[in-house]
């Protein structure tokens, strides 16, 4: 959300979008219908959001859960049609941030996460500092974004890369 504010782009959290669309949280869907059903719902929701923003041409920061990109068809859609950012965080930092009931870091996901267009290390950074680092990477890697996004990035926020 900090990145969307900084860039003055729309923000959507895919889990909250799903909750609004079908009236149940991802956790409830998984508990009641299983993870396979949730991943199908998630894939459909992601396609809806991506297509809607392609049609409107509006820039969007889309927050995804850690398991979203692990589904091959979803991963292909994300990597083909969006600029992705891997928020790389050390296991130690994750342990400090997470409550005991939250999921654990799965090192088998790292190679898939590393397929992202850009990687930003988040250790020791506030959400604002992380957003500023992502903005700088986007400007630095101008070929990964379209002309309209590029112009907006260069004129948004503090004016600093």
C-alpha positions as CSV (number, residue, x, y, z in Angstrom):
1,X,0.0,0.0,0.0
2,X,2.9,2.4,0.7
3,X,4.1,1.9,-2.9
4,X,0.7,2.8,-4.3
5,X,0.6,5.9,-2.2
6,X,4.1,6.9,-3.2
7,X,3.4,6.4,-6.9
8,X,-0.2,7.6,-6.7
9,X,-1.4,4.4,-8.3
10,X,-4.4,2.3,-7.5
11,X,-3.9,-0.5,-4.9
12,X,-5.6,-3.9,-4.7
13,X,-4.8,-6.7,-2.3
14,X,-5.9,-9.8,-4.1
15,X,-7.0,-11.6,-0.9
16,X,-9.2,-8.6,0.0
17,X,-10.6,-8.6,-3.6
18,X,-11.5,-12.3,-3.3
19,X,-13.1,-11.6,0.1
20,X,-15.2,-8.8,-1.4
21,X,-16.1,-10.8,-4.5
22,X,-17.3,-14.0,-2.8
23,X,-17.9,-13.0,0.8
24,X,-15.3,-15.3,2.4
25,X,-11.7,-14.8,3.4
26,X,-9.0,-16.9,1.8
27,X,-8.5,-18.6,5.2
28,X,-12.2,-19.6,5.3
29,X,-12.1,-20.9,1.7
30,X,-9.1,-23.0,2.4
31,X,-10.6,-24.3,5.7
32,X,-14.0,-25.1,4.1
33,X,-13.1,-26.0,0.5
34,X,-9.4,-26.8,0.5
35,X,-6.4,-25.1,-0.9
36,X,-7.0,-26.4,-4.5
37,X,-10.3,-24.7,-4.6
38,X,-8.8,-21.5,-3.1
39,X,-6.1,-21.5,-5.8
40,X,-8.7,-21.8,-8.5
41,X,-10.7,-18.9,-7.0
42,X,-7.4,-16.9,-6.7
43,X,-6.5,-17.5,-10.3
44,X,-9.8,-16.4,-11.5
45,X,-9.7,-13.2,-9.4
46,X,-6.2,-12.4,-10.6
47,X,-7.2,-12.7,-14.2
48,X,-10.2,-10.4,-13.5
49,X,-8.0,-7.8,-11.9
50,X,-5.2,-7.9,-14.6
51,X,-7.7,-7.8,-17.5
52,X,-9.6,-4.9,-15.9
53,X,-6.5,-2.9,-15.5
54,X,-5.3,-3.7,-19.0
55,X,-8.6,-2.4,-20.4
56,X,-8.6,0.8,-18.3
57,X,-4.9,1.4,-18.7
58,X,-4.7,2.5,-15.1
59,X,-1.6,1.7,-13.2
60,X,-2.0,-0.7,-10.3
61,X,0.0,-2.0,-7.4
62,X,-1.3,-5.5,-6.7
63,X,-0.4,-7.3,-3.5
64,X,-0.3,-11.1,-3.7
65,X,0.1,-13.8,-1.1
66,X,3.3,-15.8,-1.1
67,X,1.6,-18.9,-2.6
68,X,0.0,-17.1,-5.5
69,X,2.9,-17.3,-7.9
70,X,3.4,-21.0,-7.2
71,X,0.6,-22.0,-9.5
72,X,2.1,-22.4,-13.0
73,X,-0.8,-20.8,-14.9
74,X,-0.9,-17.9,-12.5
75,X,2.8,-17.5,-12.6
76,X,2.7,-17.4,-16.4
77,X,0.1,-14.6,-16.3
78,X,1.9,-12.6,-13.7
79,X,5.3,-12.8,-15.4
80,X,3.9,-12.2,-18.8
81,X,1.5,-9.3,-18.2
82,X,2.9,-7.5,-15.2
83,X,6.0,-6.0,-13.6
84,X,6.7,-8.1,-10.6
85,X,8.7,-7.3,-7.5
86,X,10.1,-9.9,-5.2
87,X,10.3,-8.5,-1.6
88,X,13.3,-10.5,-0.5
89,X,13.6,-10.9,3.2
90,X,16.0,-13.0,5.2
91,X,14.7,-15.9,7.3
92,X,15.8,-14.2,10.4
93,X,13.9,-11.0,9.6
94,X,10.8,-13.0,8.8
95,X,11.0,-14.7,12.2
96,X,11.1,-11.3,13.8
97,X,8.1,-10.0,11.8
98,X,5.8,-13.0,12.0
99,X,3.6,-14.2,14.8
100,X,4.0,-17.9,15.7
101,X,0.7,-18.9,14.0
102,X,1.7,-17.5,10.6
103,X,3.2,-19.7,7.9
104,X,6.9,-20.4,7.8
105,X,9.3,-19.4,5.1
106,X,9.5,-22.1,2.4
107,X,13.0,-22.0,0.8
108,X,11.6,-24.1,-2.1
109,X,9.7,-21.0,-3.2
110,X,12.8,-18.8,-3.6
111,X,13.7,-19.9,-7.1
112,X,10.1,-19.1,-8.3
113,X,10.2,-15.7,-6.4
114,X,13.5,-14.9,-8.1
115,X,11.8,-15.0,-11.5
116,X,10.3,-11.6,-10.7
117,X,11.2,-8.6,-12.9
118,X,12.8,-6.8,-9.9
119,X,14.1,-7.8,-6.5
120,X,14.2,-5.5,-3.5
121,X,15.7,-6.5,-0.2
122,X,13.5,-5.5,2.7
123,X,15.7,-6.4,5.8
124,X,15.8,-3.4,8.2
125,X,13.6,-1.2,6.0
126,X,10.3,0.4,6.9
127,X,7.4,0.0,4.5
128,X,8.1,3.6,3.3
129,X,11.8,2.8,2.7
130,X,10.9,-0.4,0.8
131,X,8.4,1.6,-1.4
132,X,11.1,4.1,-2.2
133,X,13.5,1.4,-3.0
134,X,11.0,-0.2,-5.4
135,X,10.3,3.1,-7.0
136,X,14.0,3.6,-7.6
137,X,14.3,0.2,-9.1
138,X,11.4,0.8,-11.4
139,X,13.0,4.0,-12.6
140,X,16.4,2.3,-12.9
141,X,14.8,-0.5,-15.0
142,X,12.7,1.7,-17.3
143,X,12.5,-1.1,-19.9
144,X,10.4,-3.2,-17.6
145,X,7.5,-0.7,-17.6
146,X,5.4,1.1,-20.3
147,X,5.8,4.7,-21.3
148,X,2.8,5.9,-19.4
149,X,4.1,4.3,-16.2
150,X,7.6,5.7,-16.8
151,X,6.3,9.2,-17.2
152,X,4.2,9.0,-14.1
153,X,7.0,7.5,-12.0
154,X,9.3,10.3,-12.9
155,X,6.8,12.9,-11.9
156,X,5.3,11.2,-8.8
157,X,6.2,11.3,-5.2
158,X,9.2,13.3,-4.0
159,X,10.7,13.7,-7.4
160,X,13.6,11.6,-6.3
161,X,14.4,8.3,-7.9
